Amino acid sequence: MFKISWDFVHYNVINAMYSKARKQEKYTACTFPKEDKKVPIMYYPYDDEHPEQAAPESTNSSPQADTTDRVNGEYHYKNGYTQKIYSDAHYVREDESTVPPKYYTPPEKPVKEAKEPKAQSSGSGWVKIVCVALICALLGGFAGGAIMSGKYSSRMDQLESQIAELNKEEEQLVINTGSAPAVSSTASGKMAASSIYDLACQQVVGISSEITYSNFFGMTSSAAVSGSGFIASSDGYIITNYHVIQNAYEGNFDINVMTHDGTKYIATVVGTEQDNDIAVLKIDAEGLNPVTFGDSDELAVGDTVYAVGNPLGELEFSMSTGHVSAKDRAITTEESTTPINVFQIDAAVNSGNSGGPVYNDQGQVVGVVNAKYSATGVEGIGFAIPANDAVSIANDLITKGYVTGKAYMGVEIDTRYSSMYSQYYDMPVGAYVGGVTSGSCADKAGIEKGDIITKIDGEEITSYTDLKNAVSNHSAGDTVEVELYRAGESRTVSLTFDEKGPDDGAQTSGSSQQSTLPGLGN
């Protein structure tokens, strides 16, 4: 357990001898036999000094003299030898401080006997089966996820291609969302009227056509038709009113466009929208100065506006000033019985101003002049189509060839049916259905030939015009309740409007005596 040091034993023996000698009476030094023998020299093992032999003393020394001498705690025998004996060995009795400590050694643990393996129960087989099933399910899920990821990636590619096509279409739009060109302006940011006129002269165009017709006597005559328009894109798109080019368009005559510098172009018709009195032309030119459109929804009654055009077809590039008198007017014109949404202005407009732009005080186009109230004694009542509506229609005509989102019902109305007929046959007034287009929304709703449409969403219908206006107030996809009169009974059907395409419901000209007016909703 412990390794005994011989130096430690040697040291304790010397201390014991020294202690015993000090207990003897009249003994002042260590006692040794007086035989003339050499005493072995004893020294502490860690003392670096070796014992030295002293010179023999004189024989004349007194025998009673002390044979030892203590110097610096050391006893020296005077027999010719010197021996180092430590006087302060610090002897301590055996107690807790001198007893070597005892350490606890834990007993070794007995070796456990190996347990015999238990026999597997029949239930462990089911556990394995369940684990395998779970693994298969996870693998199947990963495989299915990979398949769906492929389908999802394919779908995303399709969506990206569709978005690219939409972006391509947007590049063709005539809307210019930039700010007005830098010209002189007031401290409030409004442009001076003279600056607006200078700008308008670069953007407004004159439109004219030479048409021929047969007069009352059967003789061929010619007449000039003139109006206004404005540049909508730098590559030559022009916006004007449909009624400005209607005769030339229907008669297939040339339409001439003249810019402020006198340059003339032969225009082609891109598209027309008769119900809203908008037409889009195209001239072969580049680098033109297009207008900047403002937000017509932000107009307020009292805002200052400027109308620029060619009044009377002779006074080219004239500007009149006024204010917005009212918003959201619904008017009909000689060319169209369908109500058109317009805002009212008190700026002077006359024949020849039609199709010209209406500017706000920031030099932005906010409307298209299309009509004025022409009764005798009435002045200062003009109307303009909001720019937001005109731009939306123009973009559809340019990109698709027709106006999208228009409601279409798919019925033909016999215009001979009137209030007189209803009284004679004792039937309600309304729009008499002369025919139904196969597969249309009217056909799907159950409307039949001979039905009389009396109401749409509670709105009274007394004629074809009422029905046409009611349809124009809705958009494709809207659902309405249609009240019918059939065989002496009233009934109500639900109908969801179709979208009118470019070839749906082409209106034919004629009076109310025409037997049918195909394509209700045009």
BELHUQUI-V509288 format. One record per residue. RES is the residue in one letter. SS is DSSP state (~ for helix, > for strand, _ for the rest). OMEGA is omega in degrees with one decimal (999 if undefined). Layout:
RES/SS/OMEGA
RES/SS/OMEGA
This chain:
M/_/-179.8
F/_/176.1
K/_/-175.5
I/_/177.7
S/_/177.9
W/~/175.5
D/~/179.4
F/~/179.3
V/~/179.9
H/~/-178.4
Y/~/-179.6
N/~/178.0
V/~/180.0
I/~/-179.8
N/~/180.0
A/~/178.7
M/~/-177.9
Y/~/-179.6
S/~/179.7
K/~/-179.6
A/~/-177.6
R/~/178.6
K/~/179.3
Q/_/179.7
E/_/177.5
K/_/178.9
Y/_/-175.4
T/_/-179.8
A/_/179.5
C/_/-179.5
T/_/178.1
F/_/177.0
P/_/-175.9
K/_/175.9
E/_/-179.5
D/_/178.4
K/_/176.1
K/_/179.0
V/_/179.7
P/_/-178.0
I/_/-179.8
M/_/180.0
Y/_/-179.4
Y/_/-172.9
P/_/-176.3
Y/_/178.4
D/_/-177.2
D/_/-177.1
E/_/177.3
H/_/179.6
P/_/-179.3
E/_/179.3
Q/>/-178.6
A/_/179.1
A/_/179.6
P/_/180.0
E/_/-178.8
S/_/179.9
T/_/-179.1
N/_/-179.4
S/_/-176.8
S/_/179.7
P/_/-179.4
Q/_/-177.6
A/_/179.9
D/_/-176.3
T/_/179.5
T/>/177.3
D/>/-178.3
R/>/-178.9
V/>/177.5
N/_/175.0
G/_/-179.9
E/>/175.6
Y/>/-179.2
H/>/172.5
Y/>/-175.6
K/_/176.5
N/_/177.2
G/_/179.5
Y/>/178.2
T/_/-179.1
Q/_/178.3
K/_/175.3
I/_/-176.5
Y/_/-178.0
S/_/-177.1
D/_/-178.0
A/_/178.2
H/_/178.7
Y/_/-179.9
V/_/178.3
R/_/179.6
E/_/176.8
D/_/-176.8
E/_/-178.0
S/_/-178.3
T/_/-179.8
V/_/179.0
P/_/-179.3
P/_/177.5
K/_/-178.6
Y/_/179.9
Y/_/176.5
T/_/-177.0
P/_/179.5
P/_/178.4
E/_/178.8
K/_/178.5
P/_/178.9
V/_/179.9
K/_/177.3
E/_/178.7
A/_/-179.8
K/_/177.5
E/_/-180.0
P/_/179.6
K/_/178.1
A/_/-178.8
Q/_/179.0
S/_/-179.5
S/_/-179.3
G/~/-179.8
S/~/177.1
G/~/177.3
W/~/178.1
V/~/178.9
K/~/-179.6
I/~/179.3
V/~/179.1
C/~/178.7
V/~/179.5
A/~/178.9
L/~/179.4
I/~/178.4
C/~/179.4
A/~/178.3
L/~/178.5
L/~/177.3
G/~/178.1
G/~/178.1
F/~/179.5
A/~/178.0
G/~/177.9
G/~/178.1
A/~/179.5
I/~/179.8
M/~/177.9
S/~/176.9
G/~/178.0
K/~/179.8
Y/~/178.6
S/~/177.9
S/~/179.2
R/~/178.9
M/~/177.4
D/~/178.4
Q/~/179.7
L/~/179.4
E/~/178.2
S/~/177.4
Q/~/178.3
I/~/178.1
A/~/177.9
E/~/178.0
L/~/177.4
N/~/177.9
K/~/178.0
E/~/-179.1
E/~/178.2
E/~/-179.4
Q/_/-177.1
L/_/-178.4
V/_/-176.3
I/_/174.9
N/_/-175.5
T/_/179.7
G/_/179.2
S/_/-179.7
A/_/179.6
P/_/-177.4
A/_/176.9
V/_/-178.3
S/_/-178.5
S/>/179.1
T/_/-178.8
A/_/-179.0
S/_/-179.6
G/_/178.6
K/_/179.5
M/>/175.2
A/_/-178.4
A/~/-179.8
S/~/178.5
S/~/177.5
I/~/178.7
Y/~/178.1
D/~/178.4
L/~/-178.2
A/~/-179.8
C/~/178.2
Q/~/-172.4
Q/~/-177.9
V/>/178.4
V/>/173.5
G/>/-179.3
I/>/-179.8
S/>/176.3
S/>/177.7
E/>/-177.2
I/>/176.0
T/>/-178.1
Y/>/178.3
S/>/-177.7
N/_/-175.0
F/_/-177.3
F/_/179.8
G/_/179.9
M/_/179.8
T/>/178.1
S/>/178.1
S/>/179.7
A/>/178.4
A/>/176.5
V/>/-177.4
S/>/178.0
G/>/-176.5
S/>/175.8
G/>/178.0
F/>/-176.4
I/>/-178.2
A/_/178.6
S/_/-176.4
S/_/-178.7
D/_/166.0
G/_/173.9
Y/>/-177.3
I/>/175.1
I/>/177.3
T/>/174.8
N/_/176.4
Y/~/-175.7
H/~/177.5
V/~/-176.1
I/~/-173.3
Q/~/-177.3
N/~/179.8
A/~/-179.4
Y/~/-179.2
E/~/178.5
G/~/178.0
N/_/176.5
F/_/178.3
D/_/176.2
I/>/-176.7
N/>/177.5
V/>/-179.2
M/>/177.9
T/_/-174.7
H/_/-178.6
D/_/176.5
G/_/179.5
T/_/-179.2
K/>/179.2
Y/>/169.5
I/>/-174.9
A/>/171.1
T/>/-179.2
V/>/178.8
V/>/-179.1
G/>/179.7
T/>/175.3
E/>/-172.8
Q/_/-175.9
D/_/-179.9
N/_/172.9
D/_/177.9
I/>/174.4
A/>/178.4
V/>/177.5
L/>/177.6
K/>/175.3
I/_/-178.4
D/_/-178.1
A/_/178.3
E/_/175.7
G/_/178.1
L/_/-179.6
N/_/-177.2
P/_/177.2
V/_/171.5
T/_/-177.6
F/>/172.7
G/_/179.9
D/_/-177.8
S/~/176.9
D/~/-179.5
E/~/178.1
L/_/177.2
A/_/177.5
V/_/-178.3
G/_/178.1
D/_/178.6
T/>/178.9
V/>/-179.2
Y/>/177.5
A/>/-178.1
V/>/-179.8
G/>/-177.0
N/>/-177.9
P/>/178.9
L/_/179.5
G/_/-176.2
E/_/-176.4
L/>/-174.0
E/>/172.9
F/>/174.5
S/>/179.2
M/>/173.8
S/>/-175.2
T/>/177.6
G/>/-178.4
H/>/173.6
V/>/-177.6
S/>/-179.2
A/>/179.2
K/>/173.7
D/>/171.1
R/>/174.7
A/>/-176.5
I/>/170.8
T/_/-178.7
T/_/178.2
E/_/-177.5
E/_/-176.6
S/_/177.1
T/_/177.8
T/_/179.6
P/_/178.7
I/>/177.5
N/>/-177.2
V/>/167.6
F/>/-173.0
Q/>/178.3
I/>/177.5
D/_/173.5
A/_/-175.9
A/_/173.6
V/_/-177.5
N/_/176.4
S/_/-175.1
G/_/174.9
N/_/-176.4
S/_/-179.4
G/_/179.8
G/_/-177.2
P/>/169.8
V/>/-178.3
Y/>/167.8
N/_/-175.3
D/_/175.1
Q/_/178.0
G/_/179.2
Q/_/178.5
V/>/-178.6
V/>/-179.7
G/>/177.3
V/>/-179.9
V/>/178.6
N/>/-177.5
A/>/171.7
K/>/176.6
Y/_/-168.8
S/_/179.4
A/_/-179.2
T/_/177.1
G/_/179.5
V/_/178.9
E/_/172.4
G/_/175.3
I/_/177.0
G/>/-176.4
F/>/179.8
A/>/176.1
I/>/179.3
P/>/-178.1
A/~/179.8
N/~/178.5
D/~/-177.8
A/~/-179.1
V/~/179.0
S/~/179.1
I/~/-178.8
A/~/179.2
N/~/177.3
D/~/-179.4
L/~/-179.3
I/~/-173.2
T/~/-174.5
K/_/-179.9
G/_/177.3
Y/_/-179.2
V/_/-177.4
T/_/173.7
G/_/179.9
K/>/-179.1
A/>/178.7
Y/>/-173.5
M/_/177.0
G/_/176.0
V/>/172.9
E/>/-175.8
I/>/176.3
D/_/-174.4
T/_/176.8
R/_/-178.8
Y/_/-177.2
S/_/179.7
S/~/178.2
M/~/177.5
Y/~/-177.4
S/~/178.4
Q/~/-178.1
Y/~/-178.0
Y/_/179.3
D/_/177.3
M/_/-178.7
P/_/174.5
V/_/-179.8
G/_/178.7
A/>/-175.5
Y/>/-177.1
V/>/178.2
G/>/179.4
G/>/-179.9
V/>/178.3
T/_/-178.1
S/_/178.6
G/_/-180.0
S/_/179.8
C/~/177.2
A/~/178.5
D/~/180.0
K/~/-179.6
A/~/178.4
G/_/177.3
I/_/-176.0
E/_/174.9
K/_/-177.3
G/_/175.9
D/_/174.5
I/>/178.8
I/>/-175.5
T/>/-179.5
K/>/169.5
I/>/-176.7
D/_/176.7
G/_/179.6
E/>/-177.9
E/>/176.4
I/_/-179.4
T/_/-177.3
S/_/175.4
Y/~/-179.8
T/~/178.5
D/~/-179.1
L/~/179.6
K/~/179.0
N/~/179.6
A/~/179.0
V/~/-178.5
S/~/178.6
N/_/179.3
H/_/178.5
S/>/176.7
A/_/-178.5
G/_/176.8
D/_/177.9
T/>/-178.0
V/>/173.8
E/>/-177.0
V/>/176.5
E/>/-176.1
L/>/169.7
Y/>/-177.5
R/>/174.1
A/_/175.4
G/_/180.0
E/>/176.0
S/>/177.8
R/>/-178.8
T/>/177.2
V/>/176.6
S/>/-175.5
L/>/175.1
T/>/-172.9
F/_/170.0
D/>/173.3
E/>/-179.6
K/_/177.1
G/_/-177.6
P/_/-177.5
D/_/-177.6
D/_/169.3
G/_/175.8
A/_/-176.7
Q/_/175.6
T/_/-178.4
S/_/178.9
G/_/-178.8
S/_/-179.6
S/_/179.5
Q/_/178.5
Q/_/-173.5
S/_/179.6
T/_/173.9
L/>/-170.2
P/_/171.5
G/_/176.9
L/_/-177.5
G/_/179.5
N/_/999
